[in-house]
Amino acid sequence: MTIDILMPYWGDPDHMRAAVGSVIAQTDRDWRMTVVDDCYPDPWLEPWLDSLADGRIVFHRNETNRGITENYRVCLSHATEDVVVFMGCDDVMLPNYVDTIRAAHAAFPHADVIQPGVRVIDEAGELRTTLADTVKQRLTMPRARGRRLLAGEELAASLLRADWMYWPSLAFARERLLRTPFRDDFPLIQDLALVVDIVRDGGSLVLDTTDSFRYRRHSASASSATLIDGRRFAGERRYFALAAAQMRALGWRRAERAARLHLTSRLHAVALAPRALALRDGAALRGLAAHALGRGDARAAA
């Protein structure tokens, strides 16, 4: 079973080289990688990939910049294999990543999503620990020894209480993705919206604790840059209102309550308040306070 690795590209060339190198270094060589350059201003990537002379790597360049969500759709249109990964162009696979995904898929062949073990690195590639990741991995992620299959309201409530997934490390069943469209309104919380849609449609997730992926967290990321100015939290409020309505329609009361409270999202705003104070940004501080208190625009998306 070949693993389809889809890599949307826009970003730091050195990080991109490290990401591609980590795929090439896989101990299991049965993978195919499609790189989609979202019209990055410097056209360095195609000749560099050509120089690698690896027939498993295919390159495409968009004629115009499509943006985050649309480029995911472009990537998916190039997928041909049963298992698909949307790898970040600044993240790193450990050499056992493909092995880990293949083993989890063999153990649970009907699962729609696989979350392997992840640790966080910084811009320089050094392991780091952040408050957000400590909460994710130690307090909110379901406990598992080896592998655990999750589904239904239990999974939905857990994810809506705290999104403990790491999007670029996730492996998906391609057929499930083709039946579950990306949502245009939530580019910075796309992973949660997509997986919750999969779960409410009867899908399942395998949590595998095998350490096999490095997620790069740095201040230049789109999600980090939008925290203080409030754009991400505004999007989260709209999404959680939508999710609460979805859960209510299913009769999943615990999941509905988790979406309505979105407690960890609100606590995240509290944790960012000192940064807004240090910047003397009154507007940002007011926005963080409103989100922490559960106020603000919470209209559901269509």
Secondary structure, 3 states (H helix, E strand, C coil): CCEEEEEEECCCHHHHHHHHHHHHCCCCCCEEEEEEECCCCCCCHHHHHHHHCCCCEEEEECCCCCCHHHHHHHHHHCCCCCEEEECCCCCEECCCHHHHHHHHHHHCCCCCEEEEEEEEECCCCCECCCHHHHHHHHHHCCCCCCEEEEEHHHHHHHHHHCCCCCHHHCEEEHHHHHHCCCCCCCHHHHHHHHHHHHHHCCCEEEEEEEEEEEEECCCCCHHHHCCCCCHHHHHHHHHHHHHHHHHHHHCCHHHHHHHHHCHHHHHHHHHHHHHHHHCCCHHHHHHHHHHHCCCCCCCCCC
